[in-house]
């Protein structure tokens, strides 16, 4: 099982998946995250199921572990 750090962004700044060059498109209400090469072309997106969500401290620890 892989894990990644996702940041939902703030107004004016797009969401980020820190260990990927792909563009995240969240559907968090369905525990789903789409990763896309091109957000304007849905055919370039792959669907991933979110298994577990953790908070800020867990995200920082993951980023620091590199």
C-alpha positions in Angstrom: 0.0 0.0 0.0 1.4 3.4 -1.0 0.9 6.6 1.0 1.1 10.2 -0.1 0.6 13.6 1.3 -2.2 15.6 -0.3 -2.8 19.3 0.4 -6.2 20.7 -0.6 -4.8 24.2 -1.2 -6.3 27.5 -0.4 -8.2 30.0 -2.6 -6.0 30.8 -5.5 -3.6 27.9 -5.0 -4.4 24.5 -6.5 -4.4 21.2 -4.6 -1.0 19.4 -4.5 0.1 15.8 -4.1 3.6 16.3 -2.8 5.2 13.1 -4.2 3.7 13.3 -7.7 3.9 15.5 -10.9 0.2 14.6 -11.6 -2.6 17.0 -10.8 -5.0 15.9 -8.1 -8.7 16.2 -8.5 -10.4 15.4 -5.2 -13.8 13.7 -4.7 -13.3 13.5 -1.0 -17.0 12.9 -0.2 -16.6 9.6 -2.1 -13.1 8.8 -0.6 -11.7 9.2 -4.1 -8.8 11.1 -5.5 -8.3 11.4 -9.3 -4.7 12.0 -10.5 -4.6 13.6 -13.9 -1.9 14.4 -16.5 -4.2 17.1 -17.8 -7.1 18.4 -15.7 -9.0 19.5 -18.8 -9.0 16.0 -20.3 -10.8 13.4 -18.1 -9.3 10.6 -20.2 -5.9 11.4 -18.6 -7.1 10.8 -15.0 -6.8 7.6 -12.9 -9.0 6.9 -9.9 -7.6 6.1 -6.5 -9.5 5.1 -3.4 -8.6 7.0 -0.2 -8.2 4.4 2.5 -7.1 6.5 5.4 -7.0 10.2 6.2 -4.6 11.6 8.8 -3.9 15.1 10.1 -1.3 17.7 9.9 1.3 16.0 12.2 1.2 12.7 10.3 1.6 14.7 7.0 4.6 16.5 8.3 6.2 13.3 9.5 5.7 11.7 6.1 7.2 14.7 4.3 10.2 14.8 6.7 10.9 11.1 6.2 11.2 11.8 2.5 
